[in-house]
């Protein structure tokens, strides 16, 4: 059976009494999660939901999320995950664009979901942290069979221009990538406890956290919204063995006042993606907590994992490793031709993990996948061993007086300064040069530095045309739902 929910059926059979999901004192075993999902599926069928209908989820990381996610898949529906911080007009857009039939919202999340649903004319069902209070219909015995290429999830990508687009990820896309996470990246087993602080409405948390944990029969311990102090507490309390996060999460834990006294001895493996991991943060975290961090790369459109520094192979901090099983990568120029060895080029991806296309956007799909290779929009180089290094987003390249400046390079240097906790480098308009280099920085607690000191620090370490002519200090940099620093928001704040 192809349905992604069949993994839950298998886990309930093999690991019935093991804890599948935990939120503080609330737990669900695999048998309980399976029964709850089957009951949700029966309720959806009773409500008239048919295979292929779209069902929305607008919840934080609470046990109800996996119950509803697998319940909807069980019934053959397509799940549309959404950020619970969305406003009503944003919810309305997702509901309309996907042609949604029903949406689940969290009863602690305000009125955005019912208002958006009312505007579109579809039912909304508000649920508590553990799931729906009452269900109609009878539980479904077996997941509705779906084909490999049937869409399982529509994930809306934020993008930097225009309206969000829905990436259609198939049952095979998601199953293949979650299986790869289990076997090739994390080597997860039923005795593992995986930290679920990445949002489950985001592809990193959904695939590498929830779906991979279910395949392995592991425990996923949830944090509804990331807090560094809470993360340190949960690692110690639940004896977390696998931590998955974006770089800002690692930085937040490393710089937290309780970091020195935190018991992190249970950690076995850490993985990171979503944005470039500053080497300084990676090295400091590993030294402080005695674990290894494996950095990788992926996108919503690739389900998400495309490349990784993989266990059993040489680990190269600062790189995104090499393609994972079932995935190919190459570097191309604007015409789609492979670049010369050593030259930077746009990452193009082909394989089992690449999306079916953008929902209802054939033109956008053809532009993104013109020749069977998905164009990532990310610029990278490849070394002689086949390891890729992100140079930057294609659209984030700063051209200063004809010279290319890649923001990540300058950010790496700023992170090496002992006072800097976060940094974002952007291009700012210049009447003569076209663009100049600017940087927003946030300091570690109790630390500070002058703009002149920061400029001098960077100038000593990079070519003169690269150092930021303008630096401004902020309390915190703007971040997306996974904690990824949003350069475009930094830019907008300065315009």
Buried (B, 14 or more C-beta within 10 A) or exposed (E): BBBBBBBBBBBBEEBBEBBBBBBBEEBBBBBBBBBBBBBBBBBBBEBEBEBEBBBBBBBBBBBBBBBBBBBBBBBBBBBBBBBBBBEBEBBBBBBBBBBBBBBBBBBBBBEBBBBBBBBBEBEBBBBBBBBBEEBEBEBBEEBBEBEEEBBBBBBBBEEEEEEBBBBBBBBBBBBBBBBBBBBBBBBBEBEBBBBBBBBBBBBBBBBBBBBBBBBBBBBBBBBBEBBBBBBBBBBBEBBBBBBBBBBBBBBBBBBBEEBEEBEBEBBBBBBBBBBBBBBBBBEBBBEBBEBBBBBBBBBBBBBBBBBBBBEEBEBBBBBBBBBBBBBEBBBBEEEEEEBEEEEBBBBBBBBBBBBBBBBBBEEBBEEBBEEEBBBBBBBBBBEEEEBBBBBBBBEBBBEBEEEBBBBBBBBBBBBBBEBBBBBBBBBBEBEEBEBBBBBBBBBBEEEEBEBEEBBEBBBEBBEEBBBBBBBEBBEEBBBBBBBBBBBBBBBEBEE
